[in-house]
Amino acid sequence: MSEAQAAPATKTLFTAEFLQDPYPAYRRFLEEGRVHYVDYGGGMWAVFKHAECSAIMRDPRQAG
């Protein structure tokens, strides 16, 4: 399996530390990349920039 095909590293949201002060975590997510695989009752993809979230929501390929 190549690096491009490797499973994403899961990051955890909503820890006690995160709930006390989420901004350092948000800053770290923004510095580390555009999209992150996070643990929130199972895995999910998270996007933290407004413009990117908006683009994803408007993309007709996302219609279910």
CHARMM-style PDB file with segment names, atoms N, HN, CA, C and O in Angstrom:
ATOM      1  N   MET     1       0.860  -1.173   0.000  1.00  0.00      PROA
ATOM      2  CA  MET     1       0.000   0.000   0.000  1.00  0.00      PROA
ATOM      3  C   MET     1       0.900   1.228   0.000  1.00  0.00      PROA
ATOM      4  O   MET     1       1.782   1.347   0.850  1.00  0.00      PROA
ATOM      5  N   SER     2       0.690   2.135  -0.936  1.00  0.00      PROA
ATOM      6  HN  SER     2      -0.027   2.038  -1.626  1.00  0.00      PROA
ATOM      7  CA  SER     2       1.511   3.338  -0.995  1.00  0.00      PROA
ATOM      8  C   SER     2       1.061   4.335   0.065  1.00  0.00      PROA
ATOM      9  O   SER     2      -0.007   4.194   0.662  1.00  0.00      PROA
ATOM     10  N   GLU     3       1.893   5.342   0.284  1.00  0.00      PROA
ATOM     11  HN  GLU     3       2.760   5.457  -0.201  1.00  0.00      PROA
ATOM     12  CA  GLU     3       1.557   6.365   1.279  1.00  0.00      PROA
ATOM     13  C   GLU     3       0.258   7.067   0.905  1.00  0.00      PROA
ATOM     14  O   GLU     3      -0.532   7.402   1.788  1.00  0.00      PROA
ATOM     15  N   ALA     4       0.020   7.297  -0.385  1.00  0.00      PROA
ATOM     16  HN  ALA     4       0.662   7.026  -1.102  1.00  0.00      PROA
ATOM     17  CA  ALA     4      -1.199   7.965  -0.832  1.00  0.00      PROA
ATOM     18  C   ALA     4      -2.434   7.119  -0.543  1.00  0.00      PROA
ATOM     19  O   ALA     4      -3.532   7.658  -0.405  1.00  0.00      PROA
ATOM     20  N   GLN     5      -2.268   5.799  -0.449  1.00  0.00      PROA
ATOM     21  HN  GLN     5      -1.376   5.361  -0.561  1.00  0.00      PROA
ATOM     22  CA  GLN     5      -3.395   4.917  -0.208  1.00  0.00      PROA
ATOM     23  C   GLN     5      -3.528   4.527   1.259  1.00  0.00      PROA
ATOM     24  O   GLN     5      -4.491   3.857   1.633  1.00  0.00      PROA
ATOM     25  N   ALA     6      -2.595   4.928   2.078  1.00  0.00      PROA
ATOM     26  HN  ALA     6      -1.812   5.472   1.774  1.00  0.00      PROA
ATOM     27  CA  ALA     6      -2.612   4.551   3.490  1.00  0.00      PROA
ATOM     28  C   ALA     6      -3.831   5.138   4.188  1.00  0.00      PROA
ATOM     29  O   ALA     6      -4.319   6.206   3.819  1.00  0.00      PROA
ATOM     30  N   ALA     7      -4.310   4.433   5.190  1.00  0.00      PROA
ATOM     31  HN  ALA     7      -3.914   3.565   5.489  1.00  0.00      PROA
ATOM     32  CA  ALA     7      -5.448   4.919   5.970  1.00  0.00      PROA
ATOM     33  C   ALA     7      -5.060   6.225   6.665  1.00  0.00      PROA
ATOM     34  O   ALA     7      -3.929   6.358   7.133  1.00  0.00      PROA
ATOM     35  N   PRO     8      -5.978   7.189   6.739  1.00  0.00      PROA
ATOM     36  CA  PRO     8      -5.655   8.464   7.370  1.00  0.00      PROA
ATOM     37  C   PRO     8      -5.464   8.307   8.873  1.00  0.00      PROA
ATOM     38  O   PRO     8      -6.075   7.443   9.502  1.00  0.00      PROA
ATOM     39  N   ALA     9      -4.621   9.140   9.431  1.00  0.00      PROA
ATOM     40  HN  ALA     9      -4.124   9.842   8.920  1.00  0.00      PROA
ATOM     41  CA  ALA     9      -4.431   9.153  10.884  1.00  0.00      PROA
ATOM     42  C   ALA     9      -5.650   9.804  11.512  1.00  0.00      PROA
ATOM     43  O   ALA     9      -6.038  10.906  11.124  1.00  0.00      PROA
ATOM     44  N   THR    10      -6.250   9.137  12.469  1.00  0.00      PROA
ATOM     45  HN  THR    10      -5.935   8.242  12.785  1.00  0.00      PROA
ATOM     46  CA  THR    10      -7.444   9.663  13.121  1.00  0.00      PROA
ATOM     47  C   THR    10      -7.052  10.616  14.240  1.00  0.00      PROA
ATOM     48  O   THR    10      -6.177  10.314  15.052  1.00  0.00      PROA
ATOM     49  N   LYS    11      -7.702  11.755  14.274  1.00  0.00      PROA
ATOM     50  HN  LYS    11      -8.413  12.000  13.615  1.00  0.00      PROA
ATOM     51  CA  LYS    11      -7.489  12.736  15.330  1.00  0.00      PROA
ATOM     52  C   LYS    11      -8.764  12.802  16.162  1.00  0.00      PROA
ATOM     53  O   LYS    11      -9.854  12.550  15.649  1.00  0.00      PROA
ATOM     54  N   THR    12      -8.637  13.135  17.422  1.00  0.00      PROA
ATOM     55  HN  THR    12      -7.751  13.341  17.839  1.00  0.00      PROA
ATOM     56  CA  THR    12      -9.791  13.133  18.316  1.00  0.00      PROA
ATOM     57  C   THR    12     -10.261  14.551  18.597  1.00  0.00      PROA
ATOM     58  O   THR    12      -9.459  15.438  18.889  1.00  0.00      PROA
ATOM     59  N   LEU    13     -11.559  14.753  18.506  1.00  0.00      PROA
ATOM     60  HN  LEU    13     -12.210  14.032  18.268  1.00  0.00      PROA
ATOM     61  CA  LEU    13     -12.190  16.027  18.851  1.00  0.00      PROA
ATOM     62  C   LEU    13     -12.960  15.867  20.156  1.00  0.00      PROA
ATOM     63  O   LEU    13     -13.224  14.753  20.608  1.00  0.00      PROA
ATOM     64  N   PHE    14     -13.306  16.977  20.738  1.00  0.00      PROA
ATOM     65  HN  PHE    14     -13.092  17.882  20.371  1.00  0.00      PROA
ATOM     66  CA  PHE    14     -14.194  17.043  21.900  1.00  0.00      PROA
ATOM     67  C   PHE    14     -13.664  16.313  23.128  1.00  0.00      PROA
ATOM     68  O   PHE    14     -14.423  15.682  23.864  1.00  0.00      PROA
ATOM     69  N   THR    15     -12.352  16.407  23.341  1.00  0.00      PROA
ATOM     70  HN  THR    15     -11.736  16.920  22.743  1.00  0.00      PROA
ATOM     71  CA  THR    15     -11.766  15.931  24.588  1.00  0.00      PROA
ATOM     72  C   THR    15     -12.053  16.990  25.657  1.00  0.00      PROA
ATOM     73  O   THR    15     -12.528  18.079  25.338  1.00  0.00      PROA
ATOM     74  N   ALA    16     -11.769  16.677  26.910  1.00  0.00      PROA
ATOM     75  HN  ALA    16     -11.383  15.791  27.169  1.00  0.00      PROA
ATOM     76  CA  ALA    16     -11.966  17.656  27.981  1.00  0.00      PROA
ATOM     77  C   ALA    16     -11.128  18.908  27.719  1.00  0.00      PROA
ATOM     78  O   ALA    16     -11.598  20.027  27.924  1.00  0.00      PROA
ATOM     79  N   GLU    17      -9.900  18.720  27.270  1.00  0.00      PROA
ATOM     80  HN  GLU    17      -9.518  17.811  27.103  1.00  0.00      PROA
ATOM     81  CA  GLU    17      -9.012  19.850  26.958  1.00  0.00      PROA
ATOM     82  C   GLU    17      -9.596  20.699  25.830  1.00  0.00      PROA
ATOM     83  O   GLU    17      -9.597  21.928  25.911  1.00  0.00      PROA
ATOM     84  N   PHE    18     -10.089  20.045  24.782  1.00  0.00      PROA
ATOM     85  HN  PHE    18     -10.088  19.047  24.717  1.00  0.00      PROA
ATOM     86  CA  PHE    18     -10.685  20.750  23.650  1.00  0.00      PROA
ATOM     87  C   PHE    18     -11.885  21.567  24.107  1.00  0.00      PROA
ATOM     88  O   PHE    18     -12.040  22.719  23.704  1.00  0.00      PROA
ATOM     89  N   LEU    19     -12.728  20.987  24.938  1.00  0.00      PROA
ATOM     90  HN  LEU    19     -12.603  20.051  25.266  1.00  0.00      PROA
ATOM     91  CA  LEU    19     -13.932  21.695  25.388  1.00  0.00      PROA
ATOM     92  C   LEU    19     -13.598  22.894  26.263  1.00  0.00      PROA
ATOM     93  O   LEU    19     -14.341  23.875  26.269  1.00  0.00      PROA
ATOM     94  N   GLN    20     -12.496  22.834  27.002  1.00  0.00      PROA
ATOM     95  HN  GLN    20     -11.892  22.037  26.997  1.00  0.00      PROA
ATOM     96  CA  GLN    20     -12.072  23.965  27.824  1.00  0.00      PROA
ATOM     97  C   GLN    20     -11.596  25.130  26.960  1.00  0.00      PROA
ATOM     98  O   GLN    20     -11.896  26.287  27.257  1.00  0.00      PROA
ATOM     99  N   ASP    21     -10.857  24.830  25.894  1.00  0.00      PROA
ATOM    100  HN  ASP    21     -10.613  23.890  25.653  1.00  0.00      PROA
ATOM    101  CA  ASP    21     -10.310  25.869  25.017  1.00  0.00      PROA
ATOM    102  C   ASP    21     -10.053  25.257  23.647  1.00  0.00      PROA
ATOM    103  O   ASP    21      -8.982  24.690  23.427  1.00  0.00      PROA
ATOM    104  N   PRO    22     -11.005  25.353  22.718  1.00  0.00      PROA
ATOM    105  CA  PRO    22     -10.856  24.685  21.431  1.00  0.00      PROA
ATOM    106  C   PRO    22      -9.912  25.390  20.452  1.00  0.00      PROA
ATOM    107  O   PRO    22      -9.499  24.790  19.460  1.00  0.00      PROA
ATOM    108  N   TYR    23      -9.570  26.637  20.714  1.00  0.00      PROA
ATOM    109  HN  TYR    23      -9.905  27.125  21.520  1.00  0.00      PROA
ATOM    110  CA  TYR    23      -8.828  27.415  19.720  1.00  0.00      PROA
ATOM    111  C   TYR    23      -7.436  26.897  19.395  1.00  0.00      PROA
ATOM    112  O   TYR    23      -7.049  26.943  18.228  1.00  0.00      PROA
ATOM    113  N   PRO    24      -6.650  26.400  20.368  1.00  0.00      PROA
ATOM    114  CA  PRO    24      -5.356  25.805  19.986  1.00  0.00      PROA
ATOM    115  C   PRO    24      -5.534  24.611  19.042  1.00  0.00      PROA
ATOM    116  O   PRO    24      -4.751  24.437  18.109  1.00  0.00      PROA
ATOM    117  N   ALA    25      -6.549  23.801  19.281  1.00  0.00      PROA
ATOM    118  HN  ALA    25      -7.185  23.942  20.039  1.00  0.00      PROA
ATOM    119  CA  ALA    25      -6.800  22.651  18.403  1.00  0.00      PROA
ATOM    120  C   ALA    25      -7.222  23.129  17.018  1.00  0.00      PROA
ATOM    121  O   ALA    25      -6.746  22.603  16.012  1.00  0.00      PROA
ATOM    122  N   TYR    26      -8.105  24.117  16.954  1.00  0.00      PROA
ATOM    123  HN  TYR    26      -8.492  24.545  17.771  1.00  0.00      PROA
ATOM    124  CA  TYR    26      -8.506  24.664  15.649  1.00  0.00      PROA
ATOM    125  C   TYR    26      -7.290  25.188  14.894  1.00  0.00      PROA
ATOM    126  O   TYR    26      -7.135  24.923  13.702  1.00  0.00      PROA
ATOM    127  N   ARG    27      -6.436  25.923  15.580  1.00  0.00      PROA
ATOM    128  HN  ARG    27      -6.563  26.138  16.548  1.00  0.00      PROA
ATOM    129  CA  ARG    27      -5.235  26.477  14.963  1.00  0.00      PROA
ATOM    130  C   ARG    27      -4.348  25.349  14.421  1.00  0.00      PROA
ATOM    131  O   ARG    27      -3.829  25.445  13.309  1.00  0.00      PROA
ATOM    132  N   ARG    28      -4.177  24.282  15.206  1.00  0.00      PROA
ATOM    133  HN  ARG    28      -4.598  24.203  16.110  1.00  0.00      PROA
ATOM    134  CA  ARG    28      -3.363  23.143  14.787  1.00  0.00      PROA
ATOM    135  C   ARG    28      -3.972  22.469  13.549  1.00  0.00      PROA
ATOM    136  O   ARG    28      -3.255  22.122  12.611  1.00  0.00      PROA
ATOM    137  N   PHE    29      -5.283  22.292  13.555  1.00  0.00      PROA
ATOM    138  HN  PHE    29      -5.866  22.574  14.317  1.00  0.00      PROA
ATOM    139  CA  PHE    29      -5.933  21.694  12.385  1.00  0.00      PROA
ATOM    140  C   PHE    29      -5.704  22.554  11.144  1.00  0.00      PROA
ATOM    141  O   PHE    29      -5.387  22.029  10.077  1.00  0.00      PROA
ATOM    142  N   LEU    30      -5.862  23.861  11.277  1.00  0.00      PROA
ATOM    143  HN  LEU    30      -6.120  24.287  12.144  1.00  0.00      PROA
ATOM    144  CA  LEU    30      -5.678  24.745  10.134  1.00  0.00      PROA
ATOM    145  C   LEU    30      -4.241  24.736   9.632  1.00  0.00      PROA
ATOM    146  O   LEU    30      -4.011  24.829   8.427  1.00  0.00      PROA
ATOM    147  N   GLU    31      -3.278  24.627  10.530  1.00  0.00      PROA
ATOM    148  HN  GLU    31      -3.465  24.551  11.509  1.00  0.00      PROA
ATOM    149  CA  GLU    31      -1.868  24.592  10.146  1.00  0.00      PROA
ATOM    150  C   GLU    31      -1.481  23.271   9.487  1.00  0.00      PROA
ATOM    151  O   GLU    31      -0.604  23.241   8.624  1.00  0.00      PROA
ATOM    152  N   GLU    32      -2.130  22.183   9.889  1.00  0.00      PROA
ATOM    153  HN  GLU    32      -2.843  22.207  10.590  1.00  0.00      PROA
ATOM    154  CA  GLU    32      -1.742  20.853   9.417  1.00  0.00      PROA
ATOM    155  C   GLU    32      -2.369  20.448   8.088  1.00  0.00      PROA
ATOM    156  O   GLU    32      -1.922  19.478   7.475  1.00  0.00      PROA
ATOM    157  N   GLY    33      -3.369  21.146   7.637  1.00  0.00      PROA
ATOM    158  HN  GLY    33      -3.733  21.933   8.134  1.00  0.00      PROA
ATOM    159  CA  GLY    33      -3.954  20.781   6.353  1.00  0.00      PROA
ATOM    160  C   GLY    33      -5.398  21.209   6.220  1.00  0.00      PROA
ATOM    161  O   GLY    33      -5.970  21.825   7.120  1.00  0.00      PROA
ATOM    162  N   ARG    34      -5.974  20.874   5.086  1.00  0.00      PROA
ATOM    163  HN  ARG    34      -5.509  20.373   4.356  1.00  0.00      PROA
ATOM    164  CA  ARG    34      -7.312  21.337   4.756  1.00  0.00      PROA
ATOM    165  C   ARG    34      -8.414  20.409   5.254  1.00  0.00      PROA
ATOM    166  O   ARG    34      -9.486  20.872   5.644  1.00  0.00      PROA
ATOM    167  N   VAL    35      -8.158  19.102   5.244  1.00  0.00      PROA
ATOM    168  HN  VAL    35      -7.287  18.726   4.927  1.00  0.00      PROA
ATOM    169  CA  VAL    35      -9.169  18.115   5.604  1.00  0.00      PROA
ATOM    170  C   VAL    35      -8.540  17.125   6.577  1.00  0.00      PROA
ATOM    171  O   VAL    35      -7.395  16.709   6.401  1.00  0.00      PROA
ATOM    172  N   HSD    36      -9.300  16.752   7.604  1.00  0.00      PROA
ATOM    173  HN  HSD    36     -10.230  17.090   7.747  1.00  0.00      PROA
ATOM    174  CA  HSD    36      -8.776  15.856   8.637  1.00  0.00      PROA
ATOM    175  C   HSD    36      -9.774  14.742   8.923  1.00  0.00      PROA
ATOM    176  O   HSD    36     -10.986  14.959   8.912  1.00  0.00      PROA
ATOM    177  N   TYR    37      -9.256  13.561   9.175  1.00  0.00      PROA
ATOM    178  HN  TYR    37      -8.272  13.384   9.184  1.00  0.00      PROA
ATOM    179  CA  TYR    37     -10.077  12.426   9.582  1.00  0.00      PROA
ATOM    180  C   TYR    37     -10.111  12.430  11.103  1.00  0.00      PROA
ATOM    181  O   TYR    37      -9.075  12.273  11.749  1.00  0.00      PROA
ATOM    182  N   VAL    38     -11.296  12.608  11.680  1.00  0.00      PROA
ATOM    183  HN  VAL    38     -12.138  12.736  11.156  1.00  0.00      PROA
ATOM    184  CA  VAL    38     -11.421  12.760  13.133  1.00  0.00      PROA
ATOM    185  C   VAL    38     -12.343  11.696  13.721  1.00  0.00      PROA
ATOM    186  O   VAL    38     -13.204  11.139  13.039  1.00  0.00      PROA
ATOM    187  N   ASP    39     -12.135  11.434  15.009  1.00  0.00      PROA
ATOM    188  HN  ASP    39     -11.436  11.886  15.563  1.00  0.00      PROA
ATOM    189  CA  ASP    39     -12.968  10.493  15.749  1.00  0.00      PROA
ATOM    190  C   ASP    39     -14.079  11.273  16.438  1.00  0.00      PROA
ATOM    191  O   ASP    39     -13.823  12.147  17.266  1.00  0.00      PROA
ATOM    192  N   TYR    40     -15.294  10.949  16.089  1.00  0.00      PROA
ATOM    193  HN  TYR    40     -15.503  10.239  15.416  1.00  0.00      PROA
ATOM    194  CA  TYR    40     -16.467  11.560  16.716  1.00  0.00      PROA
ATOM    195  C   TYR    40     -17.562  10.505  16.707  1.00  0.00      PROA
ATOM    196  O   TYR    40     -18.499  10.569  15.911  1.00  0.00      PROA
ATOM    197  N   GLY    41     -17.432   9.538  17.601  1.00  0.00      PROA
ATOM    198  HN  GLY    41     -16.671   9.486  18.248  1.00  0.00      PROA
ATOM    199  CA  GLY    41     -18.374   8.424  17.611  1.00  0.00      PROA
ATOM    200  C   GLY    41     -18.214   7.556  16.378  1.00  0.00      PROA
ATOM    201  O   GLY    41     -19.190   7.010  15.863  1.00  0.00      PROA
ATOM    202  N   GLY    42     -17.005   7.431  15.914  1.00  0.00      PROA
ATOM    203  HN  GLY    42     -16.212   7.874  16.333  1.00  0.00      PROA
ATOM    204  CA  GLY    42     -16.684   6.773  14.650  1.00  0.00      PROA
ATOM    205  C   GLY    42     -15.886   7.772  13.835  1.00  0.00      PROA
ATOM    206  O   GLY    42     -15.745   8.925  14.242  1.00  0.00      PROA
ATOM    207  N   GLY    43     -15.378   7.366  12.726  1.00  0.00      PROA
ATOM    208  HN  GLY    43     -15.492   6.429  12.395  1.00  0.00      PROA
ATOM    209  CA  GLY    43     -14.570   8.273  11.931  1.00  0.00      PROA
ATOM    210  C   GLY    43     -15.405   9.157  11.024  1.00  0.00      PROA
ATOM    211  O   GLY    43     -16.454   8.740  10.534  1.00  0.00      PROA
ATOM    212  N   MET    44     -14.945  10.362  10.804  1.00  0.00      PROA
ATOM    213  HN  MET    44     -14.092  10.701  11.202  1.00  0.00      PROA
ATOM    214  CA  MET    44     -15.574  11.272   9.854  1.00  0.00      PROA
ATOM    215  C   MET    44     -14.533  12.263   9.369  1.00  0.00      PROA
ATOM    216  O   MET    44     -13.500  12.454  10.010  1.00  0.00      PROA
ATOM    217  N   TRP    45     -14.801  12.881   8.258  1.00  0.00      PROA
ATOM    218  HN  TRP    45     -15.641  12.726   7.737  1.00  0.00      PROA
ATOM    219  CA  TRP    45     -13.921  13.901   7.715  1.00  0.00      PROA
ATOM    220  C   TRP    45     -14.363  15.257   8.232  1.00  0.00      PROA
ATOM    221  O   TRP    45     -15.559  15.541   8.302  1.00  0.00      PROA
ATOM    222  N   ALA    46     -13.395  16.098   8.595  1.00  0.00      PROA
ATOM    223  HN  ALA    46     -12.424  15.867   8.538  1.00  0.00      PROA
ATOM    224  CA  ALA    46     -13.695  17.432   9.108  1.00  0.00      PROA
ATOM    225  C   ALA    46     -12.948  18.475   8.282  1.00  0.00      PROA
ATOM    226  O   ALA    46     -11.779  18.302   7.935  1.00  0.00      PROA
ATOM    227  N   VAL    47     -13.654  19.559   7.979  1.00  0.00      PROA
ATOM    228  HN  VAL    47     -14.603  19.699   8.261  1.00  0.00      PROA
ATOM    229  CA  VAL    47     -13.099  20.696   7.258  1.00  0.00      PROA
ATOM    230  C   VAL    47     -13.348  21.910   8.136  1.00  0.00      PROA
ATOM    231  O   VAL    47     -14.462  22.096   8.625  1.00  0.00      PROA
ATOM    232  N   PHE    48     -12.328  22.745   8.347  1.00  0.00      PROA
ATOM    233  HN  PHE    48     -11.422  22.594   7.950  1.00  0.00      PROA
ATOM    234  CA  PHE    48     -12.428  23.816   9.320  1.00  0.00      PROA
ATOM    235  C   PHE    48     -12.474  25.219   8.742  1.00  0.00      PROA
ATOM    236  O   PHE    48     -12.746  26.164   9.482  1.00  0.00      PROA
ATOM    237  N   LYS    49     -12.219  25.393   7.455  1.00  0.00      PROA
ATOM    238  HN  LYS    49     -11.998  24.625   6.854  1.00  0.00      PROA
ATOM    239  CA  LYS    49     -12.267  26.726   6.861  1.00  0.00      PROA
ATOM    240  C   LYS    49     -13.638  26.961   6.235  1.00  0.00      PROA
ATOM    241  O   LYS    49     -14.171  26.103   5.531  1.00  0.00      PROA
ATOM    242  N   HSD    50     -14.195  28.132   6.502  1.00  0.00      PROA
ATOM    243  HN  HSD    50     -13.762  28.829   7.074  1.00  0.00      PROA
ATOM    244  CA  HSD    50     -15.534  28.462   6.017  1.00  0.00      PROA
ATOM    245  C   HSD    50     -15.640  28.340   4.507  1.00  0.00      PROA
ATOM    246  O   HSD    50     -16.591  27.745   4.000  1.00  0.00      PROA
ATOM    247  N   ALA    51     -14.684  28.893   3.787  1.00  0.00      PROA
ATOM    248  HN  ALA    51     -13.911  29.376   4.199  1.00  0.00      PROA
ATOM    249  CA  ALA    51     -14.757  28.870   2.321  1.00  0.00      PROA
ATOM    250  C   ALA    51     -14.771  27.437   1.793  1.00  0.00      PROA
ATOM    251  O   ALA    51     -15.502  27.133   0.851  1.00  0.00      PROA
ATOM    252  N   GLU    52     -13.978  26.566   2.385  1.00  0.00      PROA
ATOM    253  HN  GLU    52     -13.384  26.812   3.151  1.00  0.00      PROA
ATOM    254  CA  GLU    52     -13.945  25.181   1.936  1.00  0.00      PROA
ATOM    255  C   GLU    52     -15.229  24.446   2.313  1.00  0.00      PROA
ATOM    256  O   GLU    52     -15.733  23.646   1.525  1.00  0.00      PROA
ATOM    257  N   CYS    53     -15.759  24.704   3.497  1.00  0.00      PROA
ATOM    258  HN  CYS    53     -15.349  25.354   4.137  1.00  0.00      PROA
ATOM    259  CA  CYS    53     -17.037  24.097   3.887  1.00  0.00      PROA
ATOM    260  C   CYS    53     -18.140  24.531   2.931  1.00  0.00      PROA
ATOM    261  O   CYS    53     -18.952  23.716   2.494  1.00  0.00      PROA
ATOM    262  N   SER    54     -18.162  25.809   2.613  1.00  0.00      PROA
ATOM    263  HN  SER    54     -17.502  26.471   2.969  1.00  0.00      PROA
ATOM    264  CA  SER    54     -19.166  26.338   1.700  1.00  0.00      PROA
ATOM    265  C   SER    54     -19.051  25.689   0.323  1.00  0.00      PROA
ATOM    266  O   SER    54     -20.059  25.317  -0.278  1.00  0.00      PROA
ATOM    267  N   ALA    55     -17.824  25.555  -0.176  1.00  0.00      PROA
ATOM    268  HN  ALA    55     -17.005  25.858   0.312  1.00  0.00      PROA
ATOM    269  CA  ALA    55     -17.628  24.939  -1.485  1.00  0.00      PROA
ATOM    270  C   ALA    55     -18.099  23.490  -1.488  1.00  0.00      PROA
ATOM    271  O   ALA    55     -18.714  23.039  -2.454  1.00  0.00      PROA
ATOM    272  N   ILE    56     -17.815  22.766  -0.424  1.00  0.00      PROA
ATOM    273  HN  ILE    56     -17.315  23.132   0.361  1.00  0.00      PROA
ATOM    274  CA  ILE    56     -18.254  21.373  -0.321  1.00  0.00      PROA
ATOM    275  C   ILE    56     -19.778  21.289  -0.309  1.00  0.00      PROA
ATOM    276  O   ILE    56     -20.364  20.443  -0.985  1.00  0.00      PROA
ATOM    277  N   MET    57     -20.406  22.152   0.449  1.00  0.00      PROA
ATOM    278  HN  MET    57     -19.930  22.839   0.999  1.00  0.00      PROA
ATOM    279  CA  MET    57     -21.868  22.120   0.562  1.00  0.00      PROA
ATOM    280  C   MET    57     -22.549  22.488  -0.744  1.00  0.00      PROA
ATOM    281  O   MET    57     -23.667  22.042  -1.000  1.00  0.00      PROA
ATOM    282  N   ARG    58     -21.905  23.285  -1.570  1.00  0.00      PROA
ATOM    283  HN  ARG    58     -20.996  23.648  -1.363  1.00  0.00      PROA
ATOM    284  CA  ARG    58     -22.494  23.717  -2.839  1.00  0.00      PROA
ATOM    285  C   ARG    58     -22.168  22.778  -4.002  1.00  0.00      PROA
ATOM    286  O   ARG    58     -22.728  22.926  -5.088  1.00  0.00      PROA
ATOM    287  N   ASP    59     -21.287  21.833  -3.789  1.00  0.00      PROA
ATOM    288  HN  ASP    59     -20.832  21.712  -2.907  1.00  0.00      PROA
ATOM    289  CA  ASP    59     -20.852  20.928  -4.844  1.00  0.00      PROA
ATOM    290  C   ASP    59     -21.983  19.964  -5.177  1.00  0.00      PROA
ATOM    291  O   ASP    59     -22.406  19.203  -4.306  1.00  0.00      PROA
ATOM    292  N   PRO    60     -22.484  19.971  -6.404  1.00  0.00      PROA
ATOM    293  CA  PRO    60     -23.609  19.100  -6.753  1.00  0.00      PROA
ATOM    294  C   PRO    60     -23.264  17.610  -6.642  1.00  0.00      PROA
ATOM    295  O   PRO    60     -24.170  16.782  -6.545  1.00  0.00      PROA
ATOM    296  N   ARG    61     -21.995  17.257  -6.653  1.00  0.00      PROA
ATOM    297  HN  ARG    61     -21.259  17.930  -6.732  1.00  0.00      PROA
ATOM    298  CA  ARG    61     -21.614  15.845  -6.497  1.00  0.00      PROA
ATOM    299  C   ARG    61     -21.906  15.347  -5.103  1.00  0.00      PROA
ATOM    300  O   ARG    61     -21.906  14.136  -4.879  1.00  0.00      PROA
ATOM    301  N   GLN    62     -22.158  16.243  -4.145  1.00  0.00      PROA
ATOM    302  HN  GLN    62     -22.158  17.227  -4.327  1.00  0.00      PROA
ATOM    303  CA  GLN    62     -22.423  15.865  -2.760  1.00  0.00      PROA
ATOM    304  C   GLN    62     -23.910  15.590  -2.508  1.00  0.00      PROA
ATOM    305  O   GLN    62     -24.282  15.139  -1.424  1.00  0.00      PROA
ATOM    306  N   ALA    63     -24.746  15.855  -3.492  1.00  0.00      PROA
ATOM    307  HN  ALA    63     -24.443  16.221  -4.372  1.00  0.00      PROA
ATOM    308  CA  ALA    63     -26.190  15.618  -3.321  1.00  0.00      PROA
ATOM    309  C   ALA    63     -26.429  14.133  -3.104  1.00  0.00      PROA
ATOM    310  O   ALA    63     -25.868  13.284  -3.795  1.00  0.00      PROA
ATOM    311  N   GLY    64     -27.266  13.849  -2.137  1.00  0.00      PROA
ATOM    312  HN  GLY    64     -27.722  14.539  -1.575  1.00  0.00      PROA
ATOM    313  CA  GLY    64     -27.434  12.462  -1.791  1.00  0.00      PROA
ATOM    314  C   GLY    64     -28.657  11.842  -2.263  1.00  0.00      PROA
ATOM    315  OT1 GLY    64     -28.884  10.658  -2.015  1.00  0.00      PROA
TER     316      GLY     64
END
